[in-house]
Amino acid sequence: MIEDEEITHNGSVYGMVVSPYTGRIWLDRNLGAMRVCRSFDDVLCYGDYYQWGRNYDGHQRKESLTTRTQAGDINHAGSSFIIGHADWESSDPSGDKRSSNWAKTDGTSICPLGFRVPTLEEFKAELYNEKTLKIKNREDAFRSFLALPSAGLRVGSGGNMRHVGVTGYMRTLSSGSLFVSSFLFGETEVEASKDSNNLRAVALSVRCIKP
């Protein structure tokens, strides 16, 4: 951990941790989390849940209202969680605009100044590489230097929460289809896939990295 350094962004306070494997700097908790995790099922460290590529607009809170109206602009999607669609937004089918949005490091996107959403490969370099830790389950994910929680997800079909306290899902910058890449860890398994079964409308946890 980097001592005595704190970042305030969108009303939340974060510390920073340095990877023992790559030397990269990460936030010490998920976006929106109240504290660093004390267990894999610590509800105070779950944080917010973001639909892929979407801004900090209120939808990320697990209790936000839902709407079936698909957004037509990534920057004006309202504050409700958009349900009933594979993708919450219709004007960016390639995902390029939203990848660019989450790649910003100027503090205008969901990550603090100097940070951005990590790629799948950056997660794998820390936690799913034979030369580093190669985590095997949710306990390993929690015991890692990132102290990742099993926060579950919010489904895009109806907006309900699933797998809370059971499985962790981390959003990544990487996207090549409606099924966007994420980093998953459960009771007995880990999945680091370029095409996981998480649609863009599904909301997952986010952890930010310094490029």
Secondary structure, DSSP 8 states (H G I E B T S, - for coil): --TT--EEETTEEE-EEE-TTT--EEESS-TT-SS--SSTT-GGG----EETT--SSSTTSTT--EE---BS-TT---SSEE-SSSSSBSS-TT-HHHHHHHT--SSSSSS-TT-B---HHHHHHHHS-TTS----SHHHHHHSTT------EE-TTT--EESTTT-EEEE-S--SSSEEEEEEE-SS-EEEEEEEEEETTSEEB---B--
